Amino acid sequence: MEQQNPSPAPTTPVENKPQTNVLMGALAYLGPLVIVSFLVAKDDPFVKFHIKQGLVLFVIEVVMWFLSSFMYQLWYVANIINLAVLVLAIIGIINAVQKQQKELPLVGSLSKYFTF
């Protein structure tokens, strides 16, 4: 006699909100992609914290790009600052993946000026 395996029970899709929040929090540190996080999950306090931190880094990047494009003498300083922004973005991504809301060193306190 042939055995029949019972058919598996239908599964319902599981809400994956915490994973989405982590993804949106990490995405906030990737330059202009902070806009995606803002549009998708700005009402979530965890994501909002990381969006504000990411905006601080993005503003620093834009200011440095603007200044270095007009004053080529600042090119070396701009590269050092851009490297520091990259390190801070990596720290922010690690914090988001670990589901922590730690302020970034040196610039994290500036995020309080973004209100939305």
N, C-alpha and C positions, 0 to 999 in steps of 0.2 A: 504494500500500500504506500502511496505517495503522501508525504506530509506536506501540508500547506502552511506556509507561514502566515500568521495573521497580518492583515494589512496595517501599516503604521497609522496611528491616530493622526488626524489632520493637525498641523501645527499652526498656531496663530503667530503672526509677526510680533516679535518682541520690540518694544519701544527701546531705542538705543540712545536715549537722550544724554546720559552722562558721557558716552563716547563722543557724541556730537559736540557737547560743550568743551571737551578737551581739545577736539580738533579745531573748533572756532577760536578757542583761547590761544592755541599754538599758531594758528593762521594770522592772528593779530600782529605778530611780530615780523611778518614777512613784507615789509614795505607797503606798497599800495594795496596789497591784499587785505589790509586792515579794513578796507571798505566792505569786503565780503562778510567779514565777521560782524561788522556794524549792521549791515542790512539784514543778516540772518538771525542774529541772536543778541541784539542790543538790550533786550529786557532782562536777560539773565545776569544776576549780579556777578557771578564768577567770570563770565565772558566780558562784561562791562569793565571790570577791573583790568583785565588783560588788554582790552581795546584801548583804554586810556594810556596804559604803559606803552603799547605799540605806537600810538599816535605821537607820544613824546619822541620816540626814536625816529619815526618817519619825519617829523618836523625838523629834527636835527640833521637828518640826511639831506632834506631839501634845502635847508639854509646853507649847509656846507657845499652842496652842488652849485648853488647860486653864487656864493662868494668865490669859490674857486674858479668858476667860469669867467669871472670878471677880473680877478686878481690872481694871475698865475703864480705869483710868488707864494701864495698860501697853499700851493699844491701839496707840499710835503706835510704840512699841518693838517690839511684836509684828509689826506690818506691815513694819518694816525688817528684822527677822530673817527673816520669811517671804520677803521679796524676796531676801535673801541665800541662803536655802535653794533658792529657784527658780534662781538663778544657778549655785549649786553642782550642782544636779540637771542643768542643761544641760551643764555641764562634764563631769559624769560620763557623760552620754549620749554626748557627743562622744568621750570616751575609749573607751567600750564599742564604738562604731561603728568607731573606728579600731583596734580590737583591742589597746588598750593597758591596762596595769594601773598607772595612776598614782593615787597617793593624792590625795584632794581637799584643797585648801588649807584650813587651820585645823581641820577636823574629821576629816580622813581617818585620822589616827592613832588615833582613838577606835574604829575598826572592829576593832581587835585584841581588844577586850573581848567580842566576839561569838564564841562557840565552838560550832560544830556540825559 
